[in-house]
C-alpha cells in the first residue's frame, strides 16, 4: 500500500500528513530480519506498508513467546514513542516486509501541534491494540494450561498401562506357541500390533503436548503402510458400517516414520467415521507420485466440516459436535506432516463430504532419528 493512504497518516490534517510522509524513511526487511530488540531504546514509529511483523517476549535464553502481529495498514512502536521507555517486545519480520519509519523526536513535535481529535483517534487505536493483545495472551495461557493438563494425563496413562499391556503381549505370545494354526497366529499378531500401536499413540500425544517430535524414518513402500492400516482397522470400519477403499500404486517408496504416518491416517479417518455417526458411508484413500512428491488424499462422503471450525481446524482443542475426543486429532496430524516437510490442506462441502490432501517429499536424505518442529490443490470434494 502507499504511505499516503496508510491509516496512521489519515488521522492527521493535510499539512501534518504531508510532513509525516516527508519524514518517513522506507525500509525493506527480509523474512526473519529483526526490526528492533526487546529493551532497545525507542527511536521511531513504524508503519506497515506490506508484509507481516511478529512481536514476541523472551521467556528463556533461546525462546521467544509471540504476543501479537502487525499487518499492512497497522503501525507499531507507539508505546516507546509516547513514553520514551525501552521497547517491551522484539519485532521480527514474519515475511518480507516494507515499513515506513518515522523518527520519534520529529513525530513528537508534530503531535504537540496536533488537534485533540487526532490524538483521540491514535489513543482509540492503542486501546483496541491493548485489548486484542490481552485476549491473545489469555488464550495462550489457557492453551498452555490445557496442553500441560493433557500431558500430565497422558503421562499417567502411559505409566499405568505399561504393566497390563505387557501382560497382554506375553499372553498372546504364549497363545501363539500353544496354537500354531494360521487363524490363531494371525489374531495373536493383530493383538500384539494393536497393543504396540496404542502405546505409540499415547506417546505421540505426549510428544505433541511437549512441542517436540522424534522421527524414526525408514524407507518403505507406501502401499505396504496402507495395507497394514487397512488390516488393523478392518473390524473398526465394519462395526461403524463404513466401507473403506485404497487406490495406490506399488513401488512408491518414501522415507517416513511409519508409526506416525499411521497416526495421521488414523486421526483423519476416525474423524470421518465419527462424523458419520453410525449412518454408514465410504472412505477412500488414493495415492500417486511425481518426481518429487507423494500425493495422498483421504476422501469421505460424510456430512462435511462445519463452517464454524474450518479456519481453525488444525489448531489444538478445536472440535464440533463430537461425543468424545480432545480436539487434538487434526493438530497432531498436521504437526507430523510438518515434521516430515510435507503439507496438508482440505476442502469440504456440507452433506457432500470432505477431502484431505497431503503431500510428502520423496527425495529426503535418510535419517533414522531427527527432531523437527515444524496446499496441495484439491479439485473435488468426496471424489470416489
Buried (B, 14 or more C-beta within 10 A) or exposed (E): EEBEEBBBBEBBEEEBBEBBBEBBEEBEBEEEBEBBEBEBEBBBBBBBBEBBBBBBBBEEEEEBBBBBBBEBBBBBBBBBBBEEEEBEBBBBBBEBBBBBBBBBEBBEEBBEEBEEEBEEBBEEBBEEBEEEBEEBBEEEEEEEEBBEEBBEBBBEBBEEBEEEBEEBBEEBEEBBEEEEEEEBEEBBEBBBBBBEBBBBBBBBBBBBBEEEBEBEBEEBBBBBBBEBBBEBBEEBBEEBEBEBEBEBEEEBBBBBBBBBBBBBBBBBBBBBBBBBBEEEBBBBBBBBBEEEBBBBBBBBBBBBBEEEBBEEBBBBBBBEEEEEEBBBBBBBBBBBBBBBEBBBBBBBBEEBBBBBBBBBBBEBEEEEEBEBEEEBEBEEBBEE
